[in-house]
Amino acid sequence: MKSKKLIFCMLFTIMFTLGTLSSKAYAEEIIIPTQVETTENAEIVSADSNEDLTYIEDADTTLDDTIVTDETEEVLDESTDIEEEKESKNVDEKKDTKKTTSEKKDTTDKKDTTDKKETTEKKTVVKEKKSYSNADLRLLSCLIFTEAGNQSYNGKLAVANVVINRAKSNVFWHVNTIKEVIYDSKWGVQFSVIIKGSNGTSPFSRALEMYDEKSYPSESMKSNMNQSIKAAKAALEGENNIGDYLYFSGNSSYLSNKYPDHKVIGAHIFYNVK
């Protein structure tokens, strides 16, 4: 009985062992393919994943590039706009500068022209100032002193212009200088102050003596001579207060009526004979 039990136990043990080994082998057979399949799947997944990742990476990169490109384009557009505005502003500033420069140039040219004109006029005046000699000034001053010494400055200037008008006029074609006008006697003595008296002198010759020696009997005579010199200079330099009148005489109603075209200054009337 005990032998049967022992044999039964041994058989059970052997069967259990064999069953265990078979189960283990079966398990290994099942597990190994699964591992292989898993490995293959893993490789496939890995490959797919790499492709997907590559695709995703490319997509992300493309997307990022697109976004960056859009933003860059916007920034570039803004930069371009700013640059265009700057260029436009610079162009406008250049135009304004050019316009200002042109205006300044025009102003400068006008000023230069004006200055040149004024300079020319000044030169002309200077030339006129030098167009007479000291001898002319001496003779004219003394004639004014003797003919209008007691008159105002305007009266003295008017007498000086009668002398100068005659030197320029075709009416007195035979005289061309101050001296010739003063001493003219073609149609009779023109200025009575040059007529000599019994003592062999004339008012004009005495005035010349005072002018040369600068010695005057009174302060009033000295003042009248200085004013006569001033009027003579002004007339010789072109100042005229009677126009083209060629004659003067003591003012009278007779001459005023006879010569309607006349001008009265002080005690003298100035006119032309027609």
ROLUM-149868 format. One record per residue: residue number from 1; residue in one letter; y, z, x of N, C-alpha, C in turn. Coordinates in steps of 0.2 Angstrom, whole numbers, padded with zeros to 4 digits. Atoms other than C-alpha are relative to their C-alpha. Last residue first. Layout:
num,residu,n.Y,n.Z,n.X,ca.Y,ca.Z,ca.X,c.Y,c.Z,c.X
NUM,A,Y,Z,X,Y,Z,X,Y,Z,X
...
END
This chain:
num,residu,n.Y,n.Z,n.X,ca.Y,ca.Z,ca.X,c.Y,c.Z,c.X
274,K,0004,0006,0002,0913,-0379,0051,0005,-0006,-0001
273,V,-0005,0005,0002,0921,-0364,0061,-0005,-0006,-0002
272,N,0001,0006,-0003,0909,-0349,0063,0005,-0005,-0003
271,Y,0001,0006,0005,0913,-0331,0059,-0002,-0006,0004
270,F,0004,0004,-0004,0916,-0313,0066,-0002,-0006,-0005
269,I,0004,0004,0004,0930,-0302,0060,-0004,-0006,0004
268,H,0001,0007,-0002,0937,-0288,0071,-0005,-0004,-0006
267,A,-0007,0003,0001,0945,-0271,0067,-0001,-0008,0001
266,G,-0006,-0003,-0002,0928,-0263,0064,0006,-0004,-0001
265,I,0003,-0006,-0003,0914,-0275,0061,0007,0003,0003
264,V,-0006,-0005,-0002,0918,-0288,0048,-0003,0006,0004
263,K,0002,-0007,-0001,0905,-0302,0046,0006,0004,0003
262,H,-0002,-0004,-0006,0908,-0320,0041,-0002,0007,-0001
261,D,0006,-0002,-0004,0903,-0334,0029,0002,0004,0006
260,P,0004,-0004,0004,0918,-0335,0018,-0006,0003,0003
259,Y,0007,0000,-0003,0928,-0342,0032,-0004,0005,-0004
258,K,0001,0007,-0003,0946,-0346,0025,-0008,-0001,0002
257,N,0000,0005,0006,0946,-0331,0013,-0001,-0007,0003
256,S,0006,-0001,0004,0941,-0319,0027,-0001,-0005,-0006
255,L,0007,0002,-0003,0952,-0327,0039,-0006,0001,-0004
254,Y,-0001,0007,-0001,0968,-0325,0028,-0007,-0003,0003
253,S,0002,0003,0006,0963,-0308,0023,0000,-0007,0000
252,S,-0006,0001,0005,0964,-0302,0041,-0003,-0003,-0006
251,N,0002,0001,0007,0952,-0295,0054,0006,-0001,-0004
250,G,-0002,-0006,0004,0958,-0298,0072,-0002,-0001,-0007
249,S,-0007,-0001,0000,0947,-0312,0079,0002,0006,-0003
248,F,-0003,-0007,0002,0930,-0317,0083,0007,0000,0000
247,Y,-0007,-0002,0000,0921,-0334,0085,0001,0007,-0002
246,L,-0003,0002,-0006,0904,-0341,0089,0007,0002,0001
245,Y,-0007,0001,0000,0893,-0333,0076,0003,-0001,0007
244,D,-0002,0006,-0004,0874,-0336,0078,0008,-0001,0000
243,G,0003,0006,0001,0868,-0319,0072,0002,-0005,0005
242,I,-0005,0005,0004,0880,-0305,0072,-0003,-0007,-0001
241,N,-0002,-0003,0007,0870,-0289,0077,0005,-0005,-0004
240,N,-0005,0004,0004,0860,-0296,0092,0002,0003,-0007
239,E,-0002,-0004,0006,0850,-0287,0105,0006,-0004,-0003
238,G,0002,0003,0007,0842,-0300,0117,0002,0004,-0006
237,E,0007,-0001,0001,0842,-0291,0135,-0002,-0003,-0007
236,L,0003,0004,-0005,0860,-0298,0139,-0008,0000,-0001
235,A,-0001,0007,0002,0866,-0291,0123,-0004,-0004,0004
234,A,0004,0001,0006,0859,-0274,0127,0000,-0007,-0002
233,K,0007,0000,-0002,0866,-0274,0145,-0005,-0002,-0007
232,A,0001,0006,-0003,0883,-0279,0138,-0007,0000,0002
231,A,0000,0006,0005,0883,-0265,0125,-0002,-0007,0004
230,K,0006,-0001,0004,0878,-0252,0139,0000,-0006,-0005
229,I,0005,0002,-0004,0892,-0258,0150,-0007,0000,-0003
228,S,-0001,0007,0000,0905,-0257,0136,-0006,-0003,0005
227,Q,0003,0003,0006,0899,-0240,0133,0000,-0007,0000
226,N,0007,-0001,0000,0902,-0235,0151,-0003,-0003,-0006
225,M,0003,0005,-0005,0919,-0244,0151,-0008,0002,0000
224,N,0000,0007,0003,0924,-0235,0135,-0003,-0005,0004
223,S,0005,0000,0006,0919,-0218,0142,0000,-0007,-0003
222,K,0007,-0001,-0003,0929,-0221,0158,-0006,-0001,-0005
221,M,0001,0007,-0002,0944,-0227,0148,-0007,0000,0004
220,S,0001,0005,0006,0943,-0211,0138,-0001,-0007,0002
219,E,0007,-0001,0002,0942,-0200,0154,-0002,-0005,-0006
218,S,0002,-0006,0005,0958,-0207,0160,-0007,0000,-0001
217,P,-0006,-0004,0001,0966,-0218,0174,-0001,0006,-0005
216,Y,-0003,0001,0006,0949,-0224,0179,0006,0004,-0001
215,S,-0006,-0005,0001,0941,-0226,0196,0004,-0002,-0006
214,K,0002,-0006,0004,0924,-0234,0197,0005,0005,0000
213,E,-0002,-0006,-0003,0930,-0245,0211,-0002,0006,-0003
212,D,0003,0000,-0006,0921,-0261,0205,0002,0007,0004
211,Y,0007,0000,0000,0923,-0257,0187,-0003,0000,0007
210,M,0002,-0006,0001,0941,-0252,0189,-0008,0000,0000
209,E,-0002,-0004,-0006,0945,-0268,0198,-0003,0007,-0001
208,L,0005,0002,-0005,0936,-0279,0185,0001,0005,0006
207,A,0006,-0003,0002,0946,-0270,0171,-0005,-0001,0006
206,R,-0001,-0007,-0001,0962,-0274,0181,-0006,0003,-0002
205,S,0000,-0001,-0008,0957,-0293,0182,0000,0008,0001
204,F,0007,0001,-0002,0953,-0293,0163,0000,0002,0007
203,P,0004,-0006,0002,0970,-0285,0158,-0007,-0001,0003
202,S,0002,0000,0007,0978,-0298,0169,-0004,0006,-0002
201,T,0007,-0003,0002,0987,-0298,0186,-0001,-0001,-0008
200,G,0005,0004,-0003,1001,-0308,0194,-0007,0003,-0002
199,N,0002,-0003,-0006,1015,-0296,0190,-0006,-0003,0004
198,S,-0005,0001,-0005,1022,-0308,0178,-0001,0003,0006
197,G,-0006,-0001,0002,1006,-0308,0167,0005,-0001,0006
196,K,-0004,-0004,-0005,0990,-0316,0170,0007,0001,-0003
195,I,-0007,0003,-0002,0980,-0323,0155,0004,0005,0005
194,I,0000,0002,-0007,0962,-0317,0156,0007,-0003,0002
193,V,0000,-0006,-0005,0964,-0305,0141,0000,-0003,0007
192,S,-0007,-0002,-0003,0969,-0320,0130,0000,0005,0005
191,F,-0001,-0007,0000,0951,-0326,0128,0006,0002,0003
190,Q,0004,-0003,0006,0948,-0344,0123,0000,0008,0000
189,V,0003,-0006,-0002,0961,-0352,0134,-0003,0003,-0006
188,G,-0005,-0006,0000,0964,-0369,0127,-0003,0006,0002
187,W,-0004,0001,0006,0952,-0383,0122,0005,0006,-0001
186,K,0001,0007,0002,0944,-0385,0139,0004,-0001,-0006
185,S,-0007,0001,0003,0950,-0367,0144,0000,-0008,-0002
184,D,-0001,0006,0003,0934,-0358,0148,0007,-0002,-0003
183,Y,-0006,0003,-0003,0936,-0343,0159,0001,-0007,-0003
182,I,-0006,-0004,0000,0925,-0332,0149,0006,-0004,0002
181,V,-0002,-0002,0007,0912,-0345,0144,0007,0004,0000
180,E,-0003,0006,0003,0910,-0352,0162,0003,0001,-0007
179,K,-0007,0001,-0004,0908,-0334,0169,0003,-0006,-0003
178,I,-0005,-0005,0002,0894,-0330,0156,0007,-0002,0003
177,T,0001,-0006,-0003,0885,-0347,0160,0005,0005,-0003
176,N,0007,-0002,0000,0882,-0363,0151,-0001,0007,0003
175,V,0001,-0006,-0004,0899,-0371,0147,-0007,0003,-0001
174,H,-0002,0000,-0006,0902,-0389,0142,0000,0007,0004
173,W,0005,0004,-0004,0891,-0390,0127,0003,0000,0007
172,F,-0004,-0001,-0007,0902,-0377,0118,-0005,-0003,0005
171,V,-0007,0001,0002,0896,-0383,0101,0004,0000,0006
170,N,-0001,0007,-0001,0878,-0385,0108,0008,-0002,-0001
169,S,-0002,0004,0005,0877,-0366,0109,0002,-0007,0002
168,K,0006,0003,0002,0868,-0356,0122,0001,-0006,-0005
167,A,0004,0003,-0006,0883,-0351,0132,-0006,-0003,-0002
166,R,-0004,0006,-0002,0893,-0349,0116,-0004,-0003,0006
165,N,0001,0005,0004,0880,-0337,0109,0004,-0007,0002
164,I,0007,0002,-0001,0881,-0326,0124,-0002,-0006,-0004
163,V,0000,0003,-0007,0900,-0324,0123,-0007,-0003,0001
162,V,-0004,0006,0001,0899,-0321,0104,0000,-0004,0007
161,N,0004,0005,0002,0885,-0308,0108,0004,-0007,-0002
160,A,0004,0003,-0005,0896,-0298,0119,-0004,-0005,-0002
159,V,-0004,0005,-0005,0909,-0297,0106,-0004,-0002,0005
158,A,-0001,0006,0004,0896,-0290,0093,0004,-0005,0004
157,L,0006,0004,0000,0890,-0277,0105,0001,-0007,-0003
156,K,0001,0002,-0006,0907,-0270,0107,-0006,-0005,0001
155,G,-0006,0005,-0001,0910,-0269,0089,-0001,-0003,0007
154,N,0002,0006,0003,0893,-0261,0087,0005,-0005,0001
153,Y,0006,0003,-0004,0897,-0248,0100,-0002,-0006,-0003
152,S,0007,-0003,0000,0913,-0244,0091,-0005,-0004,0004
151,Q,0004,0001,0006,0930,-0252,0095,-0006,0004,0001
150,N,-0002,-0005,0005,0944,-0246,0107,-0004,0000,-0006
149,G,0001,-0006,-0003,0937,-0256,0122,0001,0006,-0005
148,A,0002,-0005,0005,0935,-0271,0111,-0001,0007,0003
147,E,0000,0003,0007,0943,-0286,0120,-0001,0005,-0005
146,T,-0007,0003,0002,0947,-0278,0137,0001,-0002,-0007
145,F,-0005,-0006,0000,0931,-0267,0138,0007,-0002,-0002
144,I,0001,-0005,0006,0920,-0281,0131,0006,0005,0001
143,L,-0003,0003,0006,0927,-0293,0144,0000,0004,-0006
142,C,-0007,0000,0000,0924,-0280,0158,0004,-0004,-0006
141,S,-0002,-0007,0001,0906,-0278,0153,0008,0001,0000
140,L,0001,-0001,0007,0903,-0297,0152,0003,0007,-0002
139,L,-0005,0004,0004,0910,-0300,0169,0000,0002,-0007
138,R,-0007,-0003,-0002,0900,-0285,0178,0006,-0004,-0005
137,L,-0001,-0006,0003,0884,-0289,0169,0007,0002,0001
136,D,-0001,0001,0007,0885,-0307,0173,0001,0006,-0003
135,A,-0006,0003,0001,0888,-0303,0191,0001,-0001,-0007
134,N,-0005,-0006,0000,0874,-0290,0191,0007,-0003,-0001
133,S,-0002,-0003,-0006,0863,-0305,0186,0005,0006,0000
132,Y,-0007,0000,-0001,0854,-0309,0170,0001,0003,0007
131,S,-0002,0006,0001,0836,-0314,0166,0008,-0001,0002
130,K,-0001,0002,-0007,0829,-0298,0174,0003,-0007,-0001
129,K,-0004,-0005,-0003,0830,-0289,0157,0002,-0003,0007
128,E,-0006,0001,0002,0823,-0305,0149,0005,0005,0003
127,K,-0002,0006,-0002,0808,-0304,0160,0008,-0002,-0002
126,V,-0002,-0001,-0007,0806,-0286,0157,0003,-0006,0003
125,V,-0006,-0004,0000,0806,-0290,0138,0003,0001,0007
124,T,-0005,0004,0002,0794,-0304,0141,0007,0003,0000
123,K,-0002,0005,-0005,0783,-0293,0151,0006,-0004,-0002
122,K,-0004,-0004,-0004,0784,-0280,0137,0002,-0004,0006
121,E,-0006,-0001,0002,0779,-0293,0125,0004,0004,0005
120,T,-0004,0007,-0001,0765,-0299,0136,0007,0001,-0003
119,T,-0001,0000,-0007,0759,-0280,0138,0004,-0007,0001
118,E,-0006,-0004,-0002,0761,-0278,0119,0002,-0001,0007
117,K,-0006,0003,0003,0750,-0294,0116,0006,0005,0002
116,K,-0002,0006,-0003,0738,-0288,0129,0006,-0003,-0003
115,D,-0003,-0002,-0007,0737,-0271,0122,0003,-0006,0004
114,T,-0007,-0004,0002,0735,-0278,0104,0003,0002,0007
113,T,-0004,0005,0002,0721,-0290,0111,0007,0003,-0001
112,D,-0002,0003,-0006,0713,-0275,0120,0005,-0006,-0001
111,K,-0004,-0004,-0004,0714,-0265,0104,0002,-0003,0006
110,K,-0007,0000,0003,0707,-0279,0094,0005,0004,0004
109,D,-0003,0006,-0001,0693,-0281,0107,0007,-0001,-0003
108,T,-0003,0000,-0007,0690,-0262,0107,0003,-0007,0002
107,T,-0006,-0004,0000,0689,-0262,0088,0003,0000,0007
106,D,-0005,0004,0004,0677,-0277,0088,0007,0004,0001
105,K,-0002,0006,-0004,0667,-0269,0102,0006,-0003,-0004
104,K,-0004,-0003,-0005,0667,-0252,0092,0002,-0006,0005
103,E,-0006,-0002,0002,0662,-0262,0077,0004,0003,0005
102,S,-0004,0006,0002,0649,-0271,0086,0006,0002,-0002
101,T,-0003,0003,-0006,0643,-0255,0094,0004,-0006,-0001
100,T,-0006,-0004,-0003,0643,-0247,0077,0002,-0002,0006
99,K,-0006,0001,0004,0633,-0261,0070,0006,0004,0003
98,K,-0002,0006,-0002,0621,-0261,0085,0007,-0002,-0004
97,T,-0003,0000,-0007,0619,-0243,0083,0003,-0006,0002
96,D,-0007,-0004,0001,0617,-0245,0064,0003,0001,0007
95,K,-0005,0004,0004,0604,-0259,0067,0007,0004,0000
94,K,-0003,0006,-0005,0596,-0249,0081,0005,-0004,-0004
93,E,-0004,-0003,-0005,0595,-0234,0069,0003,-0005,0005
92,D,-0006,-0002,0004,0588,-0245,0055,0005,0003,0005
91,V,-0003,0007,0001,0575,-0252,0067,0007,0001,-0003
90,N,-0003,0002,-0007,0571,-0234,0073,0004,-0007,-0001
89,K,-0005,-0004,-0002,0569,-0229,0055,0004,-0002,0006
88,S,-0005,0002,0005,0558,-0243,0051,0007,0003,0001
87,E,-0002,0007,-0003,0548,-0240,0067,0006,-0002,-0005
86,K,-0004,-0001,-0006,0547,-0221,0062,0003,-0007,0002
85,E,-0006,-0003,0002,0542,-0226,0044,0005,0001,0006
84,E,-0004,0005,0004,0529,-0238,0050,0007,0003,-0001
83,E,-0003,0005,-0005,0523,-0225,0062,0004,-0005,-0003
82,I,-0005,-0004,-0004,0522,-0212,0048,0003,-0005,0005
81,D,-0006,-0001,0004,0513,-0225,0037,0006,0004,0004
80,T,-0003,0006,0000,0501,-0229,0051,0007,0000,-0004
79,S,-0003,0001,-0007,0498,-0211,0054,0004,-0006,0000
78,E,-0006,-0005,0000,0495,-0208,0035,0004,-0001,0007
77,D,-0005,0003,0005,0484,-0224,0035,0006,0005,0000
76,L,-0003,0006,-0003,0475,-0217,0051,0005,-0003,-0004
75,V,-0005,-0003,-0005,0473,-0200,0043,0003,-0006,0003
74,E,-0006,-0003,0004,0466,-0209,0027,0005,0003,0005
73,E,-0004,0005,0003,0455,-0220,0038,0006,0003,-0003
72,T,-0004,0003,-0006,0449,-0205,0048,0005,-0006,-0003
71,E,-0006,-0005,-0002,0445,-0196,0032,0004,-0003,0005
70,D,-0004,0000,0005,0435,-0211,0026,0006,0004,0001
69,T,-0004,0007,0000,0427,-0214,0042,0005,0000,-0005
68,V,-0004,-0001,-0005,0422,-0195,0043,0005,-0007,0001
67,I,-0005,-0005,0002,0415,-0196,0026,0005,0000,0006
66,T,-0004,0003,0005,0406,-0212,0030,0006,0004,-0002
65,D,-0004,0006,-0003,0400,-0206,0047,0005,-0002,-0006
64,D,-0005,-0003,-0004,0394,-0190,0038,0005,-0005,0003
63,L,-0004,-0003,0005,0385,-0200,0025,0006,0003,0004
62,T,-0004,0005,0003,0378,-0211,0039,0005,0003,-0005
61,T,-0005,0003,-0005,0373,-0196,0049,0004,-0005,-0003
60,D,-0005,-0005,-0001,0366,-0187,0034,0005,-0003,0005
59,A,-0004,0000,0006,0356,-0203,0029,0006,0005,0001
58,D,-0004,0006,0000,0350,-0205,0047,0005,0000,-0006
57,E,-0005,0000,-0006,0345,-0187,0048,0005,-0006,0000
56,I,-0005,-0005,0002,0337,-0188,0031,0006,0000,0005
55,Y,-0004,0003,0005,0328,-0204,0036,0006,0004,-0002
54,T,-0004,0005,-0003,0323,-0196,0052,0004,-0004,-0005
53,L,-0005,-0003,-0004,0318,-0181,0043,0005,-0005,0003
52,D,-0004,-0003,0005,0308,-0191,0031,0006,0003,0003
51,E,-0003,0006,0003,0300,-0201,0045,0006,0002,-0005
50,N,-0005,0003,-0005,0297,-0185,0054,0004,-0006,-0003
49,S,-0006,-0004,0000,0291,-0177,0038,0004,-0003,0005
48,D,-0005,0002,0006,0280,-0192,0035,0006,0005,0001
47,A,-0002,0007,-0001,0272,-0190,0052,0005,-0002,-0005
46,S,-0004,-0001,-0006,0270,-0171,0051,0004,-0007,0001
45,V,-0006,-0004,0002,0263,-0173,0034,0006,0000,0005
44,I,-0003,0005,0005,0251,-0186,0040,0007,0003,-0002
43,E,-0002,0006,-0004,0247,-0175,0055,0004,-0005,-0004
42,A,-0006,-0003,-0004,0246,-0160,0044,0003,-0005,0004
41,N,-0006,0000,0005,0235,-0170,0032,0006,0003,0004
40,E,-0002,0007,0001,0224,-0174,0047,0006,0000,-0005
39,T,-0004,0002,-0006,0224,-0156,0052,0002,-0007,-0001
38,T,-0007,-0004,-0001,0220,-0150,0035,0004,-0003,0006
37,E,-0005,0003,0005,0207,-0163,0033,0006,0003,0001
36,V,-0001,0006,-0003,0199,-0157,0050,0005,-0004,-0005
35,Q,-0005,0000,-0005,0201,-0140,0044,0002,-0006,0003
34,T,-0007,-0002,0003,0193,-0144,0028,0005,0001,0005
33,P,-0003,0005,0002,0179,-0153,0037,0007,0001,-0003
32,I,-0002,0005,-0005,0176,-0138,0047,0003,-0006,-0003
31,I,-0007,-0001,-0003,0176,-0126,0033,0002,-0005,0005
30,I,-0005,0001,0005,0162,-0134,0023,0007,0002,0003
29,E,0000,0007,0002,0150,-0136,0037,0006,-0001,-0005
28,E,-0003,0003,-0005,0154,-0118,0043,0001,-0008,-0001
27,A,-0007,-0002,0000,0151,-0111,0026,0004,-0004,0006
26,Y,-0004,0004,0005,0135,-0120,0025,0007,0001,0000
25,A,0000,0007,-0002,0130,-0113,0042,0003,-0005,-0005
24,K,-0005,0001,-0005,0135,-0096,0037,0001,-0007,0002
23,S,-0007,-0001,0003,0126,-0097,0021,0005,-0001,0005
22,S,-0002,0007,0003,0111,-0104,0030,0007,0000,-0004
21,L,-0002,0005,-0005,0112,-0089,0042,0001,-0007,-0003
20,T,-0007,-0001,-0003,0113,-0077,0028,0002,-0005,0005
19,G,-0005,0002,0005,0099,-0084,0019,0007,0001,0003
18,L,0000,0007,0000,0088,-0084,0035,0006,-0002,-0006
17,T,-0004,0002,-0007,0093,-0066,0038,0000,-0008,-0001
16,F,-0007,-0002,0000,0089,-0061,0020,0004,-0003,0006
15,M,-0003,0005,0005,0073,-0071,0020,0008,0002,0000
14,I,0000,0007,-0003,0068,-0062,0036,0004,-0005,-0005
13,T,-0005,0000,-0005,0073,-0045,0029,0001,-0007,0003
12,F,-0007,0000,0003,0064,-0048,0013,0005,-0001,0006
11,L,-0002,0007,0003,0049,-0054,0022,0007,0000,-0003
10,M,-0001,0004,-0005,0049,-0038,0033,0002,-0007,-0002
9,C,-0007,-0002,-0003,0052,-0027,0018,0002,-0005,0006
8,F,-0005,0002,0005,0038,-0035,0009,0007,0001,0003
7,I,-0001,0008,-0001,0027,-0034,0025,0005,-0002,-0005
6,L,-0003,0002,-0007,0031,-0015,0026,0001,-0008,0000
5,K,-0007,-0001,0000,0028,-0013,0007,0004,-0002,0007
4,K,-0003,0004,0005,0012,-0021,0008,0007,0001,0000
3,S,0000,0006,-0004,0007,-0011,0023,0003,-0006,-0004
2,K,-0006,-0001,-0005,0012,0005,0014,0000,-0007,0004
1,M,-0006,0000,0004,0000,0000,0000,0006,0000,0004
END
